[in-house]
Amino acid sequence: MSVLRTAMVTGAGRGIGRGIALGLAQAGYRVALVGRTRAHLDSVADEIGGSAFVAAADLIDPTEVDDAVVRAEDELGGIGLLVNNAGVIERSSTDFVEDDVEDSWRVIEANVRGPLLVTHAVLPGMLARGSGRVVNLNSGAGHRAMTEYTGYAISKGALARFTTQLDAQYRDRGLRVIDLAPGHVETQMTTAMPMHAGRTQWTPVEAVAELVRAFGDGELDALSGRFVRAGTDTVSSLQAATAQILAADARTLSLSRYGDDDPIG
């Protein structure tokens, strides 16, 4: 089994993606930075130094995604860790009836189609080596109903199911995959959301990057297919709780039963 300390981070030009990319680079990873805006990616690459590779791509365009992945694999010698970070949210905060369905669909497409395309392009190389790890940047909205941002909530719920699908299909072939909610990181996207107006406590992006680094290094492999949250979970707290999480089959998308006689298994 070949383990590569190389990573591809989508949406790496700013915000959480930038923080993850910098953290991985500081931990010794060679990093491919992928996103729509070349200038933003180049700026992060300059911060990292000569080991970073940049590929600008529209992540919902399969041709552009395939090209970016091929070039990144050639440059890095393969991708050991994929971080599906790129994502968007609706332009306005409202309930579904008042929402613009086309805007909701824009969000769903970016947050679901993007990770599907990128993972589909990266996965063959991982499976051929018998080893690979995927981090899907998720949210509490993926498992908790919201009174607004319907498209965003749908997209994160779908992403959570994608995580469990990948784990079920490829765990025995060496793939590990996890949902990581970043908590409340102060970014351009989060500060524009009315629900965060007046917030003074933010999750440090370094906490997100550390969980990604630990997962990439195999320290949280036992939690593949499950959900963790930066700012609440730490590497040590998750390791201490792993046996309890597995025994309860917790931190994963599922349907609760009302009892042993529930016919819905």
C-alpha positions as a Markdown table, in Angstrom:
| # | Residue | x | y | z |
|---|---|---|---|---|
| 1 | Met | 0.0 | 0.0 | 0.0 |
| 2 | Ser | 1.4 | 3.3 | -1.1 |
| 3 | Val | 0.6 | 6.4 | 1.1 |
| 4 | Leu | 1.3 | 9.8 | -0.5 |
| 5 | Arg | 1.6 | 13.0 | 1.5 |
| 6 | Thr | 0.1 | 15.0 | -1.3 |
| 7 | Ala | -3.2 | 16.8 | -1.3 |
| 8 | Met | -5.6 | 18.5 | -3.6 |
| 9 | Val | -7.7 | 21.3 | -2.0 |
| 10 | Thr | -10.6 | 22.7 | -3.9 |
| 11 | Gly | -11.7 | 26.3 | -3.3 |
| 12 | Ala | -8.2 | 26.9 | -2.1 |
| 13 | Gly | -7.9 | 30.5 | -3.2 |
| 14 | Arg | -9.4 | 32.1 | 0.0 |
| 15 | Gly | -11.2 | 31.4 | 3.2 |
| 16 | Ile | -11.2 | 28.0 | 4.7 |
| 17 | Gly | -9.7 | 26.4 | 1.6 |
| 18 | Arg | -6.7 | 28.7 | 1.9 |
| 19 | Gly | -6.3 | 27.9 | 5.6 |
| 20 | Ile | -6.4 | 24.2 | 5.0 |
| 21 | Ala | -3.9 | 24.4 | 2.1 |
| 22 | Leu | -1.5 | 26.5 | 4.2 |
| 23 | Gly | -1.8 | 24.1 | 7.2 |
| 24 | Leu | -1.2 | 21.1 | 5.0 |
| 25 | Ala | 1.8 | 22.7 | 3.4 |
| 26 | Gln | 3.2 | 23.6 | 6.8 |
| 27 | Ala | 2.8 | 20.0 | 7.8 |
| 28 | Gly | 4.9 | 18.8 | 4.9 |
| 29 | Tyr | 2.3 | 18.0 | 2.3 |
| 30 | Arg | 2.8 | 18.9 | -1.3 |
| 31 | Val | -0.5 | 20.7 | -2.2 |
| 32 | Ala | -2.4 | 21.2 | -5.4 |
| 33 | Leu | -4.6 | 24.3 | -5.2 |
| 34 | Val | -7.8 | 24.2 | -7.3 |
| 35 | Gly | -10.5 | 26.8 | -7.8 |
| 36 | Arg | -12.1 | 29.2 | -10.3 |
| 37 | Thr | -9.9 | 32.3 | -9.8 |
| 38 | Arg | -6.3 | 31.9 | -10.8 |
| 39 | Ala | -5.2 | 35.1 | -9.1 |
| 40 | His | -6.4 | 33.9 | -5.7 |
| 41 | Leu | -4.7 | 30.5 | -6.2 |
| 42 | Asp | -1.5 | 32.1 | -7.2 |
| 43 | Ser | -1.5 | 34.3 | -4.1 |
| 44 | Val | -1.9 | 31.3 | -1.9 |
| 45 | Ala | 0.8 | 29.4 | -3.8 |
| 46 | Asp | 3.2 | 32.4 | -3.2 |
| 47 | Glu | 2.5 | 32.1 | 0.5 |
| 48 | Ile | 3.3 | 28.3 | 0.4 |
| 49 | Gly | 6.3 | 28.6 | -1.8 |
| 50 | Gly | 7.7 | 26.4 | -4.6 |
| 51 | Ser | 6.0 | 23.1 | -3.6 |
| 52 | Ala | 2.4 | 24.3 | -4.5 |
| 53 | Phe | 0.8 | 23.5 | -7.8 |
| 54 | Val | -2.0 | 25.6 | -9.2 |
| 55 | Ala | -4.9 | 24.6 | -11.5 |
| 56 | Ala | -7.7 | 27.0 | -12.2 |
| 57 | Ala | -10.9 | 25.1 | -13.1 |
| 58 | Asp | -14.7 | 25.4 | -13.0 |
| 59 | Leu | -15.5 | 22.6 | -10.6 |
| 60 | Ile | -18.9 | 21.8 | -12.2 |
| 61 | Asp | -17.3 | 21.4 | -15.6 |
| 62 | Pro | -16.2 | 17.7 | -16.1 |
| 63 | Thr | -13.6 | 18.5 | -18.8 |
| 64 | Glu | -12.0 | 21.2 | -16.7 |
| 65 | Val | -12.0 | 19.0 | -13.6 |
| 66 | Asp | -10.5 | 16.0 | -15.4 |
| 67 | Asp | -7.8 | 18.2 | -16.8 |
| 68 | Ala | -6.9 | 19.8 | -13.5 |
| 69 | Val | -6.7 | 16.4 | -11.8 |
| 70 | Val | -4.5 | 14.9 | -14.5 |
| 71 | Arg | -2.1 | 17.8 | -14.3 |
| 72 | Ala | -2.1 | 17.7 | -10.5 |
| 73 | Glu | -1.4 | 14.0 | -10.5 |
| 74 | Asp | 1.5 | 14.4 | -12.9 |
| 75 | Glu | 3.0 | 17.2 | -10.9 |
| 76 | Leu | 2.6 | 15.6 | -7.5 |
| 77 | Gly | 3.1 | 12.0 | -8.5 |
| 78 | Gly | -0.5 | 11.2 | -7.3 |
| 79 | Ile | -3.1 | 12.6 | -4.9 |
| 80 | Gly | -3.1 | 11.0 | -1.5 |
| 81 | Leu | -5.6 | 13.3 | 0.1 |
| 82 | Leu | -8.6 | 15.1 | -1.5 |
| 83 | Val | -10.3 | 18.0 | 0.3 |
| 84 | Asn | -13.6 | 18.9 | -1.2 |
| 85 | Asn | -13.9 | 22.4 | 0.3 |
| 86 | Ala | -15.3 | 24.6 | -2.5 |
| 87 | Gly | -18.9 | 25.5 | -1.8 |
| 88 | Val | -21.4 | 28.4 | -2.0 |
| 89 | Ile | -24.6 | 29.4 | -0.3 |
| 90 | Glu | -27.8 | 31.2 | -1.4 |
| 91 | Arg | -27.6 | 34.9 | -2.1 |
| 92 | Ser | -30.4 | 35.7 | 0.4 |
| 93 | Ser | -31.6 | 34.2 | 3.7 |
| 94 | Thr | -35.2 | 33.2 | 3.4 |
| 95 | Asp | -37.6 | 30.2 | 3.6 |
| 96 | Phe | -38.3 | 28.0 | 0.6 |
| 97 | Val | -41.5 | 29.7 | -0.7 |
| 98 | Glu | -39.8 | 33.1 | -0.8 |
| 99 | Asp | -36.6 | 31.6 | -2.3 |
| 100 | Asp | -35.4 | 31.8 | -5.8 |
| 101 | Val | -35.4 | 28.1 | -6.8 |
| 102 | Glu | -32.8 | 28.7 | -9.5 |
| 103 | Asp | -30.5 | 30.2 | -6.9 |
| 104 | Ser | -31.1 | 27.2 | -4.7 |
| 105 | Trp | -30.2 | 24.9 | -7.6 |
| 106 | Arg | -27.0 | 26.9 | -8.2 |
| 107 | Val | -26.0 | 26.1 | -4.7 |
| 108 | Ile | -26.9 | 22.4 | -4.9 |
| 109 | Glu | -25.0 | 22.0 | -8.2 |
| 110 | Ala | -21.9 | 23.7 | -6.8 |
| 111 | Asn | -21.9 | 21.8 | -3.5 |
| 112 | Val | -22.8 | 18.4 | -4.8 |
| 113 | Arg | -21.9 | 18.2 | -8.5 |
| 114 | Gly | -18.5 | 19.7 | -7.8 |
| 115 | Pro | -17.4 | 17.1 | -5.2 |
| 116 | Leu | -18.9 | 14.3 | -7.3 |
| 117 | Leu | -16.8 | 15.3 | -10.4 |
| 118 | Val | -13.6 | 15.9 | -8.5 |
| 119 | Thr | -13.8 | 12.7 | -6.5 |
| 120 | His | -14.7 | 10.7 | -9.5 |
| 121 | Ala | -11.6 | 12.0 | -11.3 |
| 122 | Val | -9.3 | 11.5 | -8.3 |
| 123 | Leu | -10.6 | 8.1 | -7.1 |
| 124 | Pro | -9.1 | 5.8 | -9.7 |
| 125 | Gly | -5.6 | 6.7 | -8.8 |
| 126 | Met | -6.3 | 6.2 | -5.1 |
| 127 | Leu | -7.9 | 2.8 | -5.7 |
| 128 | Ala | -5.0 | 1.7 | -8.0 |
| 129 | Arg | -2.6 | 2.4 | -5.1 |
| 130 | Gly | -4.9 | 0.8 | -2.5 |
| 131 | Ser | -4.9 | 3.9 | -0.4 |
| 132 | Gly | -6.5 | 7.4 | -0.4 |
| 133 | Arg | -8.4 | 9.8 | 1.8 |
| 134 | Val | -11.2 | 12.2 | 1.1 |
| 135 | Val | -12.4 | 15.0 | 3.3 |
| 136 | Asn | -15.8 | 16.5 | 2.4 |
| 137 | Leu | -16.4 | 19.9 | 4.0 |
| 138 | Asn | -19.9 | 19.6 | 5.4 |
| 139 | Ser | -22.1 | 21.5 | 7.9 |
| 140 | Gly | -24.6 | 21.0 | 10.7 |
| 141 | Ala | -27.1 | 21.8 | 8.0 |
| 142 | Gly | -26.4 | 18.4 | 6.5 |
| 143 | His | -28.2 | 16.7 | 9.4 |
| 144 | Arg | -30.2 | 19.4 | 11.1 |
| 145 | Ala | -33.2 | 21.1 | 9.6 |
| 146 | Met | -33.0 | 24.9 | 9.0 |
| 147 | Thr | -35.7 | 27.6 | 8.6 |
| 148 | Glu | -33.7 | 29.1 | 5.8 |
| 149 | Tyr | -31.0 | 28.3 | 3.2 |
| 150 | Thr | -32.9 | 25.3 | 1.8 |
| 151 | Gly | -30.6 | 24.7 | -1.1 |
| 152 | Tyr | -27.6 | 24.7 | 1.1 |
| 153 | Ala | -29.1 | 22.3 | 3.6 |
| 154 | Ile | -30.2 | 19.9 | 0.8 |
| 155 | Ser | -26.7 | 20.1 | -0.7 |
| 156 | Lys | -25.0 | 19.2 | 2.6 |
| 157 | Gly | -27.4 | 16.4 | 3.3 |
| 158 | Ala | -26.6 | 15.0 | -0.1 |
| 159 | Leu | -22.9 | 15.4 | 0.6 |
| 160 | Ala | -23.2 | 13.5 | 3.8 |
| 161 | Arg | -24.9 | 10.6 | 2.0 |
| 162 | Phe | -22.0 | 10.7 | -0.6 |
| 163 | Thr | -19.5 | 10.3 | 2.2 |
| 164 | Thr | -21.3 | 7.2 | 3.5 |
| 165 | Gln | -21.6 | 5.8 | 0.0 |
| 166 | Leu | -17.9 | 6.1 | -0.7 |
| 167 | Asp | -17.1 | 4.5 | 2.7 |
| 168 | Ala | -19.5 | 1.6 | 2.0 |
| 169 | Gln | -18.2 | 1.0 | -1.5 |
| 170 | Tyr | -14.4 | 1.5 | -1.1 |
| 171 | Arg | -13.4 | 1.0 | 2.5 |
| 172 | Asp | -12.2 | -2.5 | 1.7 |
| 173 | Arg | -10.0 | -1.1 | -1.1 |
| 174 | Gly | -8.2 | 1.3 | 1.1 |
| 175 | Leu | -10.3 | 4.5 | 0.9 |
| 176 | Arg | -11.1 | 6.5 | 4.0 |
| 177 | Val | -13.6 | 9.4 | 3.8 |
| 178 | Ile | -14.9 | 11.8 | 6.4 |
| 179 | Asp | -17.4 | 14.7 | 6.7 |
| 180 | Leu | -15.8 | 17.7 | 8.4 |
| 181 | Ala | -17.9 | 20.6 | 9.5 |
| 182 | Pro | -15.6 | 23.6 | 10.0 |
| 183 | Gly | -17.7 | 25.3 | 12.6 |
| 184 | His | -18.0 | 29.0 | 12.4 |
| 185 | Val | -14.9 | 30.3 | 10.6 |
| 186 | Glu | -14.8 | 34.0 | 9.9 |
| 187 | Thr | -14.9 | 34.2 | 6.1 |
| 188 | Gln | -16.4 | 36.4 | 3.5 |
| 189 | Met | -19.3 | 33.9 | 3.1 |
| 190 | Thr | -20.1 | 33.5 | 6.8 |
| 191 | Thr | -19.9 | 37.1 | 7.8 |
| 192 | Ala | -22.4 | 38.0 | 5.1 |
| 193 | Met | -25.0 | 35.6 | 6.6 |
| 194 | Pro | -27.6 | 37.3 | 8.8 |
| 195 | Met | -27.5 | 34.4 | 11.3 |
| 196 | His | -23.9 | 35.4 | 12.2 |
| 197 | Ala | -24.6 | 39.1 | 12.7 |
| 198 | Gly | -22.9 | 40.2 | 15.8 |
| 199 | Arg | -21.0 | 37.0 | 16.3 |
| 200 | Thr | -17.8 | 37.5 | 18.3 |
| 201 | Gln | -16.7 | 33.9 | 18.8 |
| 202 | Trp | -15.3 | 32.2 | 15.7 |
| 203 | Thr | -13.6 | 28.9 | 15.0 |
| 204 | Pro | -10.0 | 29.3 | 14.2 |
| 205 | Val | -9.2 | 28.1 | 10.7 |
| 206 | Glu | -6.1 | 26.4 | 12.1 |
| 207 | Ala | -8.5 | 24.0 | 14.0 |
| 208 | Val | -10.0 | 23.0 | 10.7 |
| 209 | Ala | -6.6 | 22.5 | 9.1 |
| 210 | Glu | -5.4 | 20.4 | 12.0 |
| 211 | Leu | -8.3 | 18.0 | 11.7 |
| 212 | Val | -7.7 | 17.7 | 8.0 |
| 213 | Arg | -4.0 | 17.1 | 8.6 |
| 214 | Ala | -4.7 | 14.4 | 11.2 |
| 215 | Phe | -7.1 | 12.6 | 8.9 |
| 216 | Gly | -4.7 | 12.8 | 6.0 |
| 217 | Asp | -2.0 | 11.3 | 8.2 |
| 218 | Gly | -4.3 | 8.4 | 9.2 |
| 219 | Glu | -4.9 | 9.4 | 12.8 |
| 220 | Leu | -8.7 | 9.3 | 12.4 |
| 221 | Asp | -9.1 | 6.4 | 10.0 |
| 222 | Ala | -11.4 | 4.5 | 12.3 |
| 223 | Leu | -14.0 | 7.3 | 11.9 |
| 224 | Ser | -14.3 | 6.8 | 8.1 |
| 225 | Gly | -17.8 | 7.5 | 6.9 |
| 226 | Arg | -18.6 | 9.7 | 9.9 |
| 227 | Phe | -19.0 | 13.4 | 10.9 |
| 228 | Val | -16.6 | 15.6 | 12.9 |
| 229 | Arg | -16.7 | 19.3 | 13.7 |
| 230 | Ala | -13.8 | 21.7 | 14.2 |
| 231 | Gly | -14.1 | 23.9 | 17.2 |
| 232 | Thr | -15.9 | 21.2 | 19.1 |
| 233 | Asp | -13.9 | 18.1 | 18.2 |
| 234 | Thr | -10.1 | 17.8 | 18.4 |
| 235 | Val | -7.9 | 15.1 | 17.3 |
| 236 | Ser | -7.3 | 13.9 | 20.9 |
| 237 | Ser | -11.0 | 14.1 | 21.9 |
| 238 | Leu | -12.0 | 12.1 | 18.8 |
| 239 | Gln | -9.4 | 9.5 | 19.4 |
| 240 | Ala | -10.6 | 9.2 | 23.0 |
| 241 | Ala | -14.2 | 8.8 | 21.9 |
| 242 | Thr | -13.7 | 6.5 | 18.9 |
| 243 | Ala | -14.7 | 3.3 | 20.7 |
| 244 | Gln | -17.9 | 4.9 | 22.0 |
| 245 | Ile | -18.7 | 6.4 | 18.6 |
| 246 | Leu | -18.3 | 3.1 | 16.9 |
| 247 | Ala | -20.2 | 1.1 | 19.5 |
| 248 | Ala | -23.2 | 3.5 | 19.1 |
| 249 | Asp | -22.8 | 3.7 | 15.4 |
| 250 | Ala | -22.9 | 7.5 | 15.9 |
| 251 | Arg | -21.8 | 10.5 | 13.9 |
| 252 | Thr | -23.2 | 9.1 | 10.6 |
| 253 | Leu | -26.3 | 9.8 | 8.5 |
| 254 | Ser | -29.0 | 7.2 | 9.3 |
| 255 | Leu | -32.6 | 6.8 | 10.1 |
| 256 | Ser | -33.4 | 6.3 | 13.8 |
| 257 | Arg | -35.7 | 3.4 | 14.7 |
| 258 | Tyr | -38.4 | 3.8 | 17.3 |
| 259 | Gly | -37.6 | 0.4 | 18.9 |
| 260 | Asp | -36.6 | -3.2 | 18.2 |
| 261 | Asp | -40.0 | -3.9 | 16.7 |
| 262 | Asp | -39.7 | -1.0 | 14.1 |
| 263 | Pro | -40.2 | -2.7 | 10.7 |
| 264 | Ile | -38.0 | 0.0 | 9.1 |
| 265 | Gly | -34.5 | -1.5 | 9.5 |
